[in-house]
Amino acid sequence: EKDEPGKEVQVTYRELLELTCRLGNTLKRQGVKRGDRVTIYMPPCPLAVAGMLACARIGAVHAVVFAGFSAESLADRIRD
């Protein structure tokens, strides 16, 4: 669901799987491999969910950070 009431996005399992596989392949092409760490900085949306699943699918450790953090706080979370 989006922040505004009544503005939800529906995704089928098939669409989510296809998006997850595409993102996983993109991450691999960018050099991300099993055991690497990935920080996902996105609002809550289907693409963020697919990003988390793509990381899990290729064995990369992921951390999710949503908006609202200062630059220093964001940098600390990424380092952690």
C-alpha positions, 0 to 999 in steps of 0.5 A: 500500500502507498502512503495515501489511502486507497492507492494500493498496487496489486502484484501477482506471484508470477509478476513478483517472481519475474521482477525478482529474477530480473533484479537478481540478474541485474545485481549479478551483472553488477558484481553482487555475489553470495555473501555480499552486503546490499543496502536497499534505500527505497520506499515500501513498494513492490519493487523494494520487496522484489529487491529483498527477495532478489538479494535472498535468491542470490545469497546476498545479505540485505538491509532495508532503509526507508526515507527519513534518516539524515545523511549521517544516520543513513551512512551509519546504517549502511556501515553497520 
